[in-house]
Amino acid sequence: MKLRGNTCVVGLQWGDEAKGKITDLLSEQSDVVVRFLGGSNAGHTVVVGDRTFKLHLIPSGIVHEDVLCVIAGGVVLDPEVFEQELQNLCDGGVRFEGRLRISQTAHVVFPYHKLEDQLRETDSGKGKIGTTARGIGPCYCDKAGRTQAIRVGNLFHADAIEQQVRRIVDYKNRLLTAMYGSAGVPVEQMVAKARRYAEILRPFVCDTTALLQEAIADGRRLLFEGAQGTLLDIDHGTFPYVTSSNASACGVSAGAGVPAKVIDTIVGVAKAYTTRVGTGPFPSEQDNDIGNRIRERGHEYGTTTGRPRRCGWFDAFATRYSIKLGGVDKVALMLLDVLSGFQTLKICTGYRYKGQLLKSFPTDAEVMKDVEPVYEDHPGWAEEIDGVREFADLPANARSYVKRLETLLETPIAIVSVGPERTQTLFREELI
Ligand code: IMP
Protein backbone atom coordinates (compact mmCIF):
# COMPACT_ATOMS: atom_id res chain seq x y z
CA MET A 1 0.00 0.00 0.00
CA LYS A 2 1.37 3.39 -1.01
CA LEU A 3 0.77 6.27 1.37
CA ARG A 4 -0.22 9.56 -0.18
CA GLY A 5 0.80 12.53 1.96
CA ASN A 6 0.19 12.71 5.68
CA THR A 7 -1.97 10.00 7.21
CA CYS A 8 -3.81 9.55 10.45
CA VAL A 9 -4.81 6.21 12.00
CA VAL A 10 -7.77 6.20 14.40
CA GLY A 11 -9.88 3.55 16.09
CA LEU A 12 -13.54 3.37 15.06
CA GLN A 13 -14.88 1.36 17.98
CA TRP A 14 -14.19 1.32 21.75
CA GLY A 15 -10.42 0.92 21.42
CA ASP A 16 -8.28 -2.21 21.00
CA GLU A 17 -8.90 -2.34 17.23
CA ALA A 18 -5.30 -3.46 16.55
CA LYS A 19 -4.23 0.03 15.47
CA GLY A 20 -0.65 -0.84 16.47
CA LYS A 21 -0.36 -3.30 13.60
CA ILE A 22 -1.67 -0.80 11.03
CA THR A 23 0.51 2.02 12.35
CA ASP A 24 3.48 -0.30 12.21
CA LEU A 25 2.74 -1.21 8.57
CA LEU A 26 2.22 2.41 7.53
CA SER A 27 5.28 3.57 9.50
CA GLU A 28 7.45 1.84 6.92
CA GLN A 29 6.57 4.62 4.49
CA SER A 30 6.57 7.46 6.99
CA ASP A 31 9.30 9.81 8.19
CA VAL A 32 7.66 10.87 11.44
CA VAL A 33 5.11 9.05 13.63
CA VAL A 34 3.21 11.20 16.12
CA ARG A 35 1.25 10.05 19.16
CA PHE A 36 -1.20 12.82 19.99
CA LEU A 37 -3.49 11.78 22.86
CA GLY A 38 -4.06 9.56 25.85
CA GLY A 39 -1.36 7.97 27.96
CA SER A 40 -0.38 4.59 29.27
CA ASN A 41 -4.03 3.50 29.19
CA ALA A 42 -3.28 2.52 25.58
CA GLY A 43 -1.61 -0.75 24.70
CA HIS A 44 -0.33 -1.11 21.15
CA THR A 45 1.05 -4.50 20.20
CA VAL A 46 3.57 -4.72 17.38
CA VAL A 47 4.78 -8.11 16.20
CA VAL A 48 8.07 -8.17 14.28
CA GLY A 49 9.11 -11.71 13.42
CA ASP A 50 9.50 -13.53 16.71
CA ARG A 51 9.58 -10.32 18.74
CA THR A 52 6.45 -8.77 20.25
CA PHE A 53 6.52 -5.21 21.57
CA LYS A 54 3.77 -3.90 23.80
CA LEU A 55 3.88 -0.13 23.64
CA HIS A 56 1.81 2.17 25.84
CA LEU A 57 3.31 5.60 25.20
CA ILE A 58 6.03 5.36 22.59
CA PRO A 59 4.69 5.46 19.00
CA SER A 60 4.62 2.08 17.25
CA GLY A 61 6.87 3.54 14.53
CA ILE A 62 9.85 3.17 16.87
CA VAL A 63 10.53 -0.35 15.65
CA HIS A 64 11.44 1.09 12.23
CA GLU A 65 15.04 2.25 12.12
CA ASP A 66 14.70 5.52 10.25
CA VAL A 67 11.46 6.82 11.70
CA LEU A 68 11.37 9.81 14.05
CA CYS A 69 8.79 9.32 16.83
CA VAL A 70 7.06 12.17 18.60
CA ILE A 71 4.98 12.16 21.78
CA ALA A 72 3.02 15.37 21.32
CA GLY A 73 1.45 17.82 23.76
CA GLY A 74 -1.95 16.13 23.84
CA VAL A 75 -0.47 13.13 25.66
CA VAL A 76 -0.42 12.58 29.43
CA LEU A 77 2.90 10.94 30.11
CA ASP A 78 3.83 8.64 32.98
CA PRO A 79 7.65 8.83 33.11
CA GLU A 80 7.91 5.51 34.96
CA VAL A 81 6.01 3.65 32.24
CA PHE A 82 8.06 5.49 29.63
CA GLU A 83 11.32 4.40 31.28
CA GLN A 84 10.15 0.78 31.38
CA GLU A 85 9.22 0.95 27.71
CA LEU A 86 12.67 2.29 26.80
CA GLN A 87 14.15 -0.66 28.67
CA ASN A 88 11.92 -3.15 26.83
CA LEU A 89 12.94 -1.66 23.49
CA CYS A 90 16.62 -1.90 24.46
CA ASP A 91 16.11 -5.51 25.53
CA GLY A 92 14.41 -6.23 22.19
CA GLY A 93 17.36 -4.77 20.28
CA VAL A 94 15.59 -1.59 19.09
CA ARG A 95 17.86 1.48 18.91
CA PHE A 96 16.05 4.74 19.42
CA GLU A 97 18.86 7.26 20.06
CA GLY A 98 18.04 10.54 18.33
CA ARG A 99 14.68 9.22 17.08
CA LEU A 100 12.38 9.96 19.97
CA ARG A 101 11.02 13.36 21.00
CA ILE A 102 8.63 14.43 23.75
CA SER A 103 6.71 17.69 23.83
CA GLN A 104 7.44 20.03 26.70
CA THR A 105 3.70 20.71 26.84
CA ALA A 106 2.65 17.10 27.49
CA HIS A 107 1.31 16.67 31.02
CA VAL A 108 2.99 14.47 33.62
CA VAL A 109 1.15 11.63 35.37
CA PHE A 110 2.24 11.39 39.01
CA PRO A 111 1.50 8.56 41.48
CA TYR A 112 -1.23 10.69 43.09
CA HIS A 113 -3.13 10.66 39.80
CA LYS A 114 -3.15 6.86 39.80
CA LEU A 115 -4.18 6.76 43.44
CA GLU A 116 -7.02 9.20 42.80
CA ASP A 117 -8.13 7.18 39.75
CA GLN A 118 -8.39 4.00 41.86
CA LEU A 119 -10.06 5.67 44.84
CA ARG A 120 -12.57 7.52 42.71
CA GLU A 121 -13.52 4.35 40.87
CA THR A 122 -13.94 2.35 44.08
CA ASP A 123 -16.00 5.17 45.55
CA SER A 124 -18.25 5.36 42.48
CA GLY A 125 -19.55 1.82 43.06
CA LYS A 126 -22.02 0.93 40.34
CA GLY A 127 -21.45 4.24 38.57
CA LYS A 128 -17.80 3.49 37.93
CA ILE A 129 -16.33 3.86 34.46
CA GLY A 130 -14.03 0.86 34.65
CA THR A 131 -10.91 2.92 33.91
CA THR A 132 -7.48 1.43 33.35
CA ALA A 133 -6.41 3.01 36.69
CA ARG A 134 -3.43 4.66 34.96
CA GLY A 135 -4.26 8.12 36.31
CA ILE A 136 -5.48 9.36 32.94
CA GLY A 137 -8.72 11.06 34.06
CA PRO A 138 -7.20 12.82 37.10
CA CYS A 139 -4.24 14.06 35.03
CA TYR A 140 -6.49 15.50 32.32
CA CYS A 141 -8.69 17.00 35.07
CA ASP A 142 -5.63 18.83 36.39
CA LYS A 143 -4.77 19.96 32.88
CA ALA A 144 -8.24 21.46 32.42
CA GLY A 145 -8.19 22.88 35.97
CA ARG A 146 -4.70 24.34 35.33
CA THR A 147 -3.61 25.29 38.85
CA GLN A 148 -2.64 21.74 39.91
CA ALA A 149 -1.09 20.68 36.58
CA ILE A 150 2.54 19.82 35.85
CA ARG A 151 3.75 19.82 32.28
CA VAL A 152 6.92 18.09 31.12
CA GLY A 153 8.57 21.50 30.64
CA ASN A 154 7.95 22.40 34.30
CA LEU A 155 10.21 19.54 35.45
CA PHE A 156 13.29 21.42 34.24
CA HIS A 157 12.79 24.54 36.35
CA ALA A 158 14.57 23.04 39.35
CA ASP A 159 13.53 25.54 42.05
CA ALA A 160 10.05 26.27 40.83
CA ILE A 161 9.12 22.59 40.37
CA GLU A 162 9.96 21.77 43.98
CA GLN A 163 7.64 24.50 45.25
CA GLN A 164 5.01 23.49 42.71
CA VAL A 165 5.11 19.81 43.73
CA ARG A 166 4.92 20.67 47.45
CA ARG A 167 1.92 22.92 46.89
CA ILE A 168 0.10 20.42 44.67
CA VAL A 169 0.78 17.40 46.87
CA ASP A 170 -0.44 19.30 49.92
CA TYR A 171 -3.67 20.09 48.08
CA LYS A 172 -4.06 16.53 46.73
CA ASN A 173 -3.46 14.93 50.10
CA ARG A 174 -6.05 17.13 51.78
CA LEU A 175 -8.50 16.22 49.06
CA LEU A 176 -7.76 12.48 49.12
CA THR A 177 -8.04 12.37 52.90
CA ALA A 178 -11.28 14.33 53.03
CA MET A 179 -12.93 12.51 50.16
CA TYR A 180 -11.69 8.97 50.55
CA GLY A 181 -9.97 8.75 53.96
CA SER A 182 -6.68 8.04 52.18
CA ALA A 183 -3.30 9.06 53.62
CA GLY A 184 -2.36 10.35 50.16
CA VAL A 185 1.25 10.31 48.94
CA PRO A 186 4.52 11.27 50.75
CA VAL A 187 5.51 14.77 49.68
CA GLU A 188 9.30 14.24 49.84
CA GLN A 189 8.93 11.18 47.63
CA MET A 190 7.00 13.22 45.04
CA VAL A 191 9.67 15.94 45.05
CA ALA A 192 12.33 13.28 44.49
CA LYS A 193 10.27 11.71 41.73
CA ALA A 194 9.91 15.05 39.95
CA ARG A 195 13.72 15.36 39.92
CA ARG A 196 14.10 11.84 38.64
CA TYR A 197 11.43 12.33 35.97
CA ALA A 198 13.43 15.31 34.68
CA GLU A 199 16.48 13.08 34.29
CA ILE A 200 14.53 10.31 32.53
CA LEU A 201 12.91 12.70 30.06
CA ARG A 202 15.70 15.26 29.53
CA PRO A 203 17.31 13.62 26.46
CA PHE A 204 14.02 13.57 24.60
CA VAL A 205 12.24 16.85 25.37
CA CYS A 206 11.91 19.60 22.77
CA ASP A 207 9.42 21.97 21.16
CA THR A 208 7.60 19.36 19.08
CA THR A 209 5.27 21.95 17.55
CA ALA A 210 8.25 23.68 15.93
CA LEU A 211 9.74 20.29 15.02
CA LEU A 212 6.54 19.21 13.24
CA GLN A 213 6.19 22.54 11.46
CA GLU A 214 9.70 22.10 10.13
CA ALA A 215 8.95 18.52 9.09
CA ILE A 216 5.83 19.68 7.23
CA ALA A 217 7.76 22.50 5.53
CA ASP A 218 10.44 20.00 4.46
CA GLY A 219 7.78 17.77 2.90
CA ARG A 220 8.45 14.90 5.27
CA ARG A 221 5.70 12.30 5.53
CA LEU A 222 3.82 12.32 8.82
CA LEU A 223 1.76 9.53 10.37
CA PHE A 224 -0.51 10.37 13.31
CA GLU A 225 -1.10 7.41 15.59
CA GLY A 226 -4.43 7.45 17.42
CA ALA A 227 -5.08 5.70 20.71
CA GLN A 228 -8.31 4.32 22.22
CA GLY A 229 -11.21 4.69 19.77
CA THR A 230 -13.78 7.16 18.50
CA LEU A 231 -16.56 5.81 20.74
CA LEU A 232 -14.32 6.58 23.75
CA ASP A 233 -13.83 10.22 22.67
CA ILE A 234 -14.65 12.57 25.54
CA ASP A 235 -16.80 14.86 23.40
CA HIS A 236 -18.17 12.48 20.79
CA GLY A 237 -18.15 9.06 22.47
CA THR A 238 -20.60 7.29 24.73
CA PHE A 239 -20.16 9.79 27.58
CA PRO A 240 -19.53 9.38 30.52
CA TYR A 241 -18.17 5.91 29.69
CA VAL A 242 -15.29 7.33 27.71
CA THR A 243 -11.67 8.29 28.19
CA SER A 244 -10.64 11.85 29.02
CA SER A 245 -9.31 13.04 25.66
CA ASN A 246 -10.37 13.32 22.03
CA ALA A 247 -9.84 9.82 20.72
CA SER A 248 -11.55 10.45 17.36
CA ALA A 249 -9.94 11.97 14.29
CA CYS A 250 -11.27 15.32 15.56
CA GLY A 251 -8.48 15.30 18.16
CA VAL A 252 -5.48 15.13 15.86
CA SER A 253 -4.88 18.79 15.18
CA ALA A 254 -5.12 20.00 18.80
CA GLY A 255 -3.32 17.00 20.29
CA ALA A 256 -0.43 17.00 17.82
CA GLY A 257 -0.21 20.77 17.39
CA VAL A 258 -0.53 20.80 13.60
CA PRO A 259 -3.03 22.48 11.27
CA ALA A 260 -5.97 20.15 10.51
CA LYS A 261 -5.44 20.70 6.79
CA VAL A 262 -2.08 18.88 6.76
CA ILE A 263 -3.83 15.51 7.10
CA ASP A 264 -4.39 14.02 3.66
CA THR A 265 -5.81 10.58 4.49
CA ILE A 266 -7.60 9.21 7.54
CA VAL A 267 -7.50 5.45 7.99
CA GLY A 268 -10.11 4.13 10.41
CA VAL A 269 -9.38 0.80 12.10
CA ALA A 270 -12.16 -1.57 13.15
CA LYS A 271 -12.33 -5.20 14.19
CA ALA A 272 -14.55 -7.55 12.22
CA TYR A 273 -16.58 -7.80 15.44
CA THR A 274 -16.82 -5.46 18.44
CA THR A 275 -15.18 -5.38 21.87
CA ARG A 276 -15.28 -3.08 24.84
CA VAL A 277 -13.44 -2.97 28.17
CA GLY A 278 -14.81 -1.25 31.22
CA THR A 279 -18.44 -0.39 31.81
CA GLY A 280 -20.85 1.46 29.55
CA PRO A 281 -23.39 0.60 26.88
CA PHE A 282 -22.57 -1.99 24.22
CA PRO A 283 -25.75 -2.83 22.30
CA SER A 284 -24.35 -5.72 20.20
CA GLU A 285 -22.62 -7.38 23.18
CA GLN A 286 -22.87 -11.16 23.36
CA ASP A 287 -22.52 -12.05 27.01
CA ASN A 288 -22.87 -15.74 26.16
CA ASP A 289 -21.13 -18.59 24.30
CA ILE A 290 -20.78 -16.47 21.17
CA GLY A 291 -18.95 -13.73 23.07
CA ASN A 292 -16.82 -16.32 24.88
CA ARG A 293 -15.84 -17.92 21.60
CA ILE A 294 -14.82 -14.57 20.12
CA ARG A 295 -12.83 -13.74 23.28
CA GLU A 296 -10.90 -17.01 23.21
CA ARG A 297 -10.22 -17.03 19.48
CA GLY A 298 -9.32 -13.34 19.45
CA HIS A 299 -7.30 -13.43 22.72
CA GLU A 300 -9.48 -10.57 23.85
CA TYR A 301 -7.76 -9.68 27.09
CA GLY A 302 -6.48 -6.15 27.75
CA THR A 303 -2.87 -5.35 26.76
CA THR A 304 -2.65 -2.82 29.58
CA THR A 305 -4.75 -4.37 32.33
CA GLY A 306 -5.22 -8.02 31.31
CA ARG A 307 -8.98 -7.61 31.82
CA PRO A 308 -11.22 -9.88 29.70
CA ARG A 309 -12.83 -7.75 27.04
CA ARG A 310 -16.58 -7.78 26.45
CA CYS A 311 -17.24 -9.18 22.96
CA GLY A 312 -20.09 -8.91 20.47
CA TRP A 313 -21.15 -8.65 16.84
CA PHE A 314 -19.96 -5.97 14.45
CA ASP A 315 -21.90 -2.76 15.00
CA ALA A 316 -22.15 -1.07 11.61
CA PHE A 317 -24.37 1.72 12.98
CA ALA A 318 -21.78 2.78 15.58
CA THR A 319 -18.83 2.33 13.23
CA ARG A 320 -20.48 4.38 10.47
CA TYR A 321 -21.03 7.16 13.02
CA SER A 322 -17.28 7.13 13.82
CA ILE A 323 -16.41 7.19 10.12
CA LYS A 324 -18.65 10.16 9.36
CA LEU A 325 -17.54 12.04 12.48
CA GLY A 326 -13.87 11.72 11.66
CA GLY A 327 -14.09 12.01 7.88
CA VAL A 328 -12.49 8.59 7.52
CA ASP A 329 -11.33 7.81 3.96
CA LYS A 330 -10.49 4.11 4.23
CA VAL A 331 -11.11 1.33 6.68
CA ALA A 332 -8.74 -1.37 7.88
CA LEU A 333 -10.78 -4.38 9.02
CA MET A 334 -8.92 -6.40 11.60
CA LEU A 335 -9.08 -9.92 13.05
CA LEU A 336 -11.35 -11.35 10.36
CA ASP A 337 -9.76 -14.76 11.07
CA VAL A 338 -11.40 -14.82 14.52
CA LEU A 339 -14.82 -15.22 12.89
CA SER A 340 -14.05 -18.53 11.13
CA GLY A 341 -16.31 -21.36 12.24
CA PHE A 342 -19.51 -19.43 12.95
CA GLN A 343 -22.40 -20.80 10.92
CA THR A 344 -24.13 -17.43 10.93
CA LEU A 345 -22.72 -13.99 11.67
CA LYS A 346 -24.89 -11.13 12.79
CA ILE A 347 -24.30 -7.51 11.85
CA CYS A 348 -25.92 -4.74 13.85
CA THR A 349 -27.36 -2.29 11.32
CA GLY A 350 -29.22 0.10 13.62
CA TYR A 351 -30.85 0.67 17.00
CA ARG A 352 -34.47 0.75 18.00
CA TYR A 353 -35.39 3.03 20.89
CA LYS A 354 -38.90 3.05 22.35
CA GLY A 355 -40.06 1.20 19.25
CA GLN A 356 -38.58 3.70 16.78
CA LEU A 357 -35.59 3.11 14.54
CA LEU A 358 -33.00 5.79 15.38
CA LYS A 359 -31.77 7.95 12.52
CA SER A 360 -28.53 9.01 14.20
CA PHE A 361 -26.17 7.37 16.68
CA PRO A 362 -27.13 8.28 20.27
CA THR A 363 -24.19 9.28 22.46
CA ASP A 364 -26.51 9.83 25.43
CA ALA A 365 -25.81 6.96 27.87
CA GLU A 366 -29.41 7.01 29.12
CA VAL A 367 -30.68 6.37 25.59
CA MET A 368 -27.86 3.96 24.76
CA LYS A 369 -28.60 1.67 27.69
CA ASP A 370 -32.16 1.11 26.46
CA VAL A 371 -31.63 0.71 22.72
CA GLU A 372 -32.34 -2.60 21.02
CA PRO A 373 -29.90 -3.64 18.30
CA VAL A 374 -31.34 -4.46 14.89
CA TYR A 375 -29.48 -7.32 13.21
CA GLU A 376 -29.15 -8.83 9.80
CA ASP A 377 -27.74 -12.34 9.34
CA HIS A 378 -24.81 -13.21 7.18
CA PRO A 379 -23.64 -16.74 6.35
CA GLY A 380 -20.34 -17.66 7.99
CA TRP A 381 -17.41 -19.74 6.71
CA ALA A 382 -15.81 -22.84 8.21
CA GLU A 383 -12.24 -22.53 6.92
CA GLU A 384 -9.37 -21.04 8.91
CA ILE A 385 -8.14 -18.02 6.94
CA ASP A 386 -4.97 -16.98 8.76
CA GLY A 387 -2.88 -18.46 5.94
CA VAL A 388 -4.66 -16.51 3.18
CA ARG A 389 -2.50 -13.80 1.51
CA GLU A 390 -4.82 -12.44 -1.19
CA PHE A 391 -8.31 -11.04 -0.71
CA ALA A 392 -9.49 -13.06 -3.72
CA ASP A 393 -8.44 -16.28 -1.95
CA LEU A 394 -10.73 -15.77 1.05
CA PRO A 395 -13.80 -18.05 1.21
CA ALA A 396 -16.69 -16.52 -0.73
CA ASN A 397 -18.70 -15.84 2.45
CA ALA A 398 -15.76 -14.05 4.06
CA ARG A 399 -15.40 -11.83 1.00
CA SER A 400 -19.12 -11.08 0.91
CA TYR A 401 -19.06 -10.31 4.67
CA VAL A 402 -16.36 -7.70 4.06
CA LYS A 403 -18.23 -6.29 1.09
CA ARG A 404 -21.48 -6.11 3.05
CA LEU A 405 -19.72 -4.18 5.82
CA GLU A 406 -18.25 -1.89 3.21
CA THR A 407 -21.72 -1.11 1.88
CA LEU A 408 -23.09 -0.48 5.37
CA LEU A 409 -20.10 1.72 6.26
CA GLU A 410 -20.27 3.59 2.95
CA THR A 411 -16.45 3.54 2.92
CA PRO A 412 -13.88 1.34 1.17
CA ILE A 413 -12.33 -1.41 3.28
CA ALA A 414 -8.84 -1.21 1.83
CA ILE A 415 -7.03 -3.47 4.28
CA VAL A 416 -8.17 -6.79 5.76
CA SER A 417 -6.10 -8.40 8.50
CA VAL A 418 -6.17 -12.14 9.16
CA GLY A 419 -3.55 -12.41 11.92
CA PRO A 420 -1.07 -10.41 13.98
CA GLU A 421 1.92 -10.78 11.64
CA ARG A 422 2.75 -8.14 9.06
CA THR A 423 2.46 -10.82 6.37
CA GLN A 424 -1.10 -11.63 7.42
CA THR A 425 -2.46 -8.50 5.77
CA LEU A 426 -4.55 -8.37 2.60
CA PHE A 427 -4.29 -5.09 0.72
CA ARG A 428 -7.12 -4.42 -1.69
CA GLU A 429 -4.90 -2.39 -3.98
CA GLU A 430 -7.75 -1.26 -6.21
CA LEU A 431 -9.18 0.64 -3.23
CA ILE A 432 -5.95 2.22 -2.01
P1 IMP B 1 -9.25 5.62 31.24
O1 IMP B 1 -8.82 6.10 29.90
O2 IMP B 1 -8.24 4.76 31.93
O3 IMP B 1 -9.75 6.74 32.11
O4 IMP B 1 -10.52 4.65 31.03
C1 IMP B 1 -11.78 5.15 30.56
C2 IMP B 1 -12.46 4.11 29.68
O5 IMP B 1 -11.74 3.97 28.47
C3 IMP B 1 -12.54 2.72 30.30
O6 IMP B 1 -13.73 2.09 29.85
C4 IMP B 1 -11.34 2.01 29.71
O7 IMP B 1 -11.50 0.62 29.68
C5 IMP B 1 -11.34 2.61 28.30
N1 IMP B 1 -10.02 2.63 27.68
C6 IMP B 1 -9.01 3.47 27.95
N2 IMP B 1 -7.96 3.21 27.17
C7 IMP B 1 -8.31 2.18 26.40
C8 IMP B 1 -7.65 1.47 25.35
O8 IMP B 1 -6.52 1.75 24.96
N3 IMP B 1 -8.36 0.45 24.79
C9 IMP B 1 -9.63 0.15 25.17
N4 IMP B 1 -10.29 0.80 26.11
C10 IMP B 1 -9.62 1.81 26.73
Residues whose N, C-alpha, C, O or C-beta is under 5 A from the ligand:
A	BS01	IMP	W14 G15 D16 N41 A42 G43 I129 G130 T131 T132 A133 R134 I136 G137 Q228 L232 V242 T243 S244 V277 G278 T279
